[in-house]
Structure formats: structure tokens, C-alpha cells
Amino acid sequence: MRRAADIALALTAPETYRLLVADRGWTPQEWRRWTTETLVAQLLDER
């Protein structure tokens, strides 16, 4: 459970959003799609 919280925090942190959208030129929609897909993939990973 702690790993899931760490993953969610890293992906949804304001710094991550700012880095990808403001600094790297992603659209908010691209960030939202990537965040959703990555969260699902990471949280459903059966490792």
C-alpha cells in the first residue's frame, strides 16, 4: 500500500505537472492521459 501511495504522489505532484506541462510543453490533456495510464499500469502491476 505504501508503494502505491509513493507512485501516486510522484505522478500527481505539482512539480511533475509543472515540469511536463510548463517546462516541457505537454498539454494538460497529454499529462492527464499519461498520468492516468501510468497510474493504472503501475498500481495494477503484480510484482
Helices and strands as residue ranges (DSSP letters): H 2-12, H 14-17, I 18-23, H 28-43
